[in-house]
Amino acid sequence: MSQTYEVIWASVAENDLKEIIEYVATDSPDSALKILKKIKQKASNLYAIPERGRIVPELQDQGISQYRELIIPPWRIIYRISELNVYVLSVLDSRRNIEDILLKRLLYPK
């Protein structure tokens, strides 16, 4: 029997998701709901095999390899595995400068 992990959303990731959904909902509430369900489902599936996400390339280039991501175009779910927990840290639009956002958030948190 394989290990199961608890998926825990950081407040900044919840805020990222809220902002994405609010933005999309201004044009299409139905699309916003579909996106919300898709992102939440993909993240909740991390309880089974969290290693399936790739290491975040922009961070790996900086020698940082403990952060992984799942892609739901154009969004990226950034997370970290620690013991039996999966921490969802950010949900970002891949069209933005991801490297700057991640380095600022992960290396210099407020």
C-alpha positions as CSV (number, residue, x, y, z in Angstrom):
1,M,0.0,0.0,0.0
2,S,1.4,3.4,-1.0
3,Q,1.8,6.4,1.2
4,T,-0.9,9.1,1.1
5,Y,-0.1,12.8,1.6
6,E,-2.1,15.6,3.0
7,V,-2.4,18.5,0.6
8,I,-2.2,21.9,2.4
9,W,-2.8,25.2,0.7
10,A,-0.7,28.2,1.8
11,S,-2.7,31.4,2.1
12,V,-0.7,33.0,-0.7
13,A,-1.7,30.2,-3.0
14,E,-5.4,30.5,-2.0
15,N,-5.1,34.2,-2.7
16,D,-3.5,33.5,-6.1
17,L,-6.4,31.2,-7.0
18,K,-9.0,33.7,-5.8
19,E,-7.5,36.5,-7.9
20,I,-7.4,34.2,-11.0
21,I,-11.0,33.2,-10.6
22,E,-12.2,36.7,-9.9
23,Y,-10.4,38.0,-13.0
24,V,-11.8,35.3,-15.3
25,A,-15.3,35.6,-13.8
26,T,-15.6,39.2,-14.9
27,D,-15.9,37.9,-18.5
28,S,-17.2,34.4,-17.9
29,P,-18.5,33.1,-14.6
30,D,-18.9,29.6,-16.1
31,S,-15.3,29.5,-17.3
32,A,-14.1,30.7,-13.9
33,L,-16.0,27.9,-12.2
34,K,-14.5,25.3,-14.6
35,I,-11.0,26.6,-14.0
36,L,-11.5,26.6,-10.2
37,K,-12.6,23.0,-10.3
38,K,-9.8,21.9,-12.6
39,I,-7.1,23.6,-10.5
40,K,-8.5,22.3,-7.2
41,Q,-8.9,18.8,-8.6
42,K,-5.3,18.7,-10.0
43,A,-3.9,19.9,-6.7
44,S,-6.0,17.6,-4.6
45,N,-4.7,14.6,-6.6
46,L,-1.2,15.3,-5.2
47,Y,-2.2,13.2,-2.2
48,A,-1.3,10.0,-4.1
49,I,1.9,10.7,-6.1
50,P,3.2,14.2,-5.4
51,E,6.5,13.4,-7.1
52,R,4.8,13.3,-10.5
53,G,5.2,17.1,-10.9
54,R,8.4,18.3,-12.5
55,I,11.0,20.4,-10.6
56,V,10.4,24.1,-11.4
57,P,12.9,24.8,-14.2
58,E,13.4,28.5,-13.3
59,L,14.4,27.5,-9.7
60,Q,16.4,24.5,-10.7
61,D,18.5,26.8,-12.8
62,Q,19.3,28.7,-9.5
63,G,20.2,25.4,-7.8
64,I,16.9,25.1,-6.0
65,S,15.3,21.7,-6.5
66,Q,12.8,21.1,-3.7
67,Y,9.9,22.9,-5.5
68,R,7.7,21.1,-8.0
69,E,4.9,22.1,-10.3
70,L,1.9,20.9,-12.2
71,I,0.9,22.6,-15.4
72,I,-2.7,23.5,-16.2
73,P,-2.2,25.8,-19.1
74,P,-1.6,28.7,-18.7
75,W,-1.4,28.2,-14.9
76,R,1.3,26.6,-12.8
77,I,0.7,25.1,-9.4
78,I,3.9,25.3,-7.4
79,Y,4.3,23.0,-4.4
80,R,6.8,21.4,-2.0
81,I,6.7,18.0,-0.5
82,S,7.7,17.7,3.2
83,E,7.3,14.4,5.0
84,L,3.7,13.3,4.4
85,N,2.5,16.8,3.5
86,V,2.3,18.6,0.1
87,Y,2.2,22.3,0.5
88,V,0.6,24.2,-2.4
89,L,2.6,27.5,-2.4
90,S,1.5,29.4,-5.5
91,V,-0.8,29.3,-8.5
92,L,0.7,31.5,-11.2
93,D,0.0,32.5,-14.7
94,S,2.8,31.2,-16.8
95,R,2.7,34.3,-19.0
96,R,4.2,36.3,-16.2
97,N,7.9,36.4,-15.2
98,I,7.7,33.3,-13.0
99,E,11.4,33.3,-12.0
100,D,11.2,36.8,-10.4
101,I,7.9,36.0,-8.6
102,L,9.1,32.7,-7.2
103,L,12.5,33.9,-6.1
104,K,10.9,36.8,-4.3
105,R,8.2,34.7,-2.7
106,L,10.2,31.6,-1.8
107,L,13.5,33.1,-0.8
108,Y,12.4,36.4,0.7
109,P,8.9,35.8,2.3
110,K,7.3,38.7,4.2
